[in-house]
Amino acid sequence: MRMSMIGCPFKTSFGWYANSLKAAIEAKSGGTVQWIASNCGCGDPVETNRIFETEHCEYFHMPMPSDFRSGASWRRKFRGAARSAMVYARARRYSSMLDHPDVVHFHQVLNAYGSKAVFSWLRMPTTAATVVTVHELDAEQLERPEMNLVYNRANGIIVLFEELRQHLIRLNVQPEKIRVILHGAHLPSQQAGNSREGVLFYGGHKPMSGKGIDTVIKAMAIVHQRMSSAGPTLTIHGHYGSTTPPEALALAKENGIADNVIWLNQISNDEMAELYQRSAVCVLPFTRSFAGLPAALAAASQLPVICTRKAGLPDHLADAGIWIDENNPEQLAEEIIRILQDGRLRSEVTSRLLKRAQRHLRWDLIADQTLAVYEEAIQHKGESAVRTKVRPSASADSIPKRRAV
């Protein structure tokens, strides 16, 4: 099977996912996955400075207007038209670079990899089977729900959690085409000993939006009031660059824990793995977005996770999560103290986490499931081609005769 992939190549959570999946598929199949990539237009430091997650991609640069929306109607229309033209040109470039694959896998995120790019690409003729992983939905496709019918042109669709699958179904995407495949994780060859300490929080790409950082900061203030000098430090990292958001610094200062917070910000994948193996508890009180990456990594690292039932967390952790309500710092503080002080509970939770990771989150399992989607997509593509080929043409006998008057 000849395979190609289109997706973000930079040091983001999306780049990490694509690179890990590519490596797992190549190890499982024995083949090579062609990776086509470009600048995305997000403006994040990793993009503007071209900090790549992979060296094995065919990269091109093309102007990409941001999704900024002017207050003037004519400016919005002009910018929208320019953006649409640029996205269409980019989709054509993606297609022209394909090396005659049997299946092409497009990873939808935002901007140059957003809905307009995906839908333009799906409308283009191709002999390859098409698969789209929808990592997130953008504003344009949510404002115009009818756009999403174009997804049905794909031969297969992957999402990373059930909530997003249900959202696509509500947008009239054919349910039988959508598969839920979780975010994977590499299981460490050996686990860290008993020297775990501190509370860990993952802020994603936008730590001040939908991640519950205010809940975390307020909860840690309560923890320090109750535990006094024995209170743990809070370590914060994410894929938002090397600069700590000023709003986050102000939040920690307002709640009196500025001296108890370690801002690692963006760190390497190896540093993340090491951090998760030496931390005592991970907190993910997300209210939206996606938290599959830290959840899977925590499970593989046997790191207890206190979290909400949002952002794909129930899909990835199942019975291994410690669940709390959204926007509830008091409840989060209570659970942090309980897991830190109850060794028996901690042992039970870490055992469940390891089983969850071994049975559902290993990258080789994710590769198997993805390859199965590829096979189905190729089969559906072939069946569609046969139906088109054998469709009877109109003949004299099949044309209704005009009734005499």
C-alpha positions, 0 to 999 in steps of 0.5 A: 500500500502506498501512503501519503499524509498531509499535515502540520510538520512543526513542534506542536501537539499536531506535529507530534501526533502526525510524526508518532503515527507515521513512525508507527504505521511505517514500523507496522506496515514496512512501508514508507509514508510520504509527508506533505506539509506547508506553513499553516498561517497560525503565527505561533513561534514554532511556525514563524521560526520553522521549528520542525517536528520532523525532517522527513517531509516535503515542505513548501511555503505559500502566503496564508492570510490569517483568520482575522476578521475586520469590523467592516463588511467590505473588508471581511468579504475581500479578505474572505475571498483572498483567503479562499483563493489562497486555500484553494491554491494550497489544496491544489499544491498538496494534490500535485505533490502526491506520489501516486498513493493508494491512500491520502490521509489529511490531518485537519487542524486550522488555517492552511489545514482547516476546513476550507483546505480540506473541502477544496482538496476533497472536491479535487479528482483523485485516484487515491482513497481519501481519509481525513482526521478531524482534530478540531472544527474551525469557526468557518465550518461552524458558521456555515453548517452546510459546508460540512456535507463535503466530508461525505466525499471522503472515503474515511473519517477519523476523530480522536474522541466520541464527542467530536464524532457526535458533533460531526453526525449532527452536521450531517456527516455520514456516521458509518464513515467516522471512526474514533481512534485515540491518541497514542503514547509510547510506554516507557521501558522502565517506570520512575521509582517512588521519587514522584512529586509535584502537580502537573498541568498541561496548557495546550496551545492556548492555556487561557482558553478552555483548559481550566487554568483559573480552576487549577490556580485557585485549587492550588491556593486552597491546597497550600492553605491546607497543607502549609509548607508541605504543599506541592509545587505546580508545574505548567507546560504546553505547546504555546511557545516559550513565553509565559502568558502575562494573564497566567502570571497575574492569576498566580500572583493574585491567588498568592502562589506565584512562588510555588509555580514552575513555568516550563512552557514549551518543552521537548517531547523527551522532556515531557516524557521525563516530566510525566514520569517524575510528577505525582499528579496531573490535573486537566480540568478542561472545559473544551478543546482536546486533552488526549495527548497529556491523558495518554502520556500520563496513563503510559507514565502511571501518573494519576490524572484528576480531570473533567469529563470533557475534551476526550478525557473519558475516551482516553482514561475510562475507569482510570481517571479521577473525575471532577466537575467543571470550574470547581476549584474546591473539588479539585483541591480535595482530590489533589490532597487525597491522591497525594496522601492516600498511598493505597488509592494512588497504587490502585489508580496507577495500576488502572492507568497502566492497564489502560495504556497497554490495552488501548493507547500504544502507538502500535495499536493506533497504527493497526486501527488506522491501517484498517481505516485505510484498507476500508477507504481503498475498498470503498473507493474501488466499489464507488469506481465500479458503480460509476463504471457500470452505470448504464447509459441512456439508450433509445429504449430507456428514453420515455417516448412522447405521448401523441397528442 
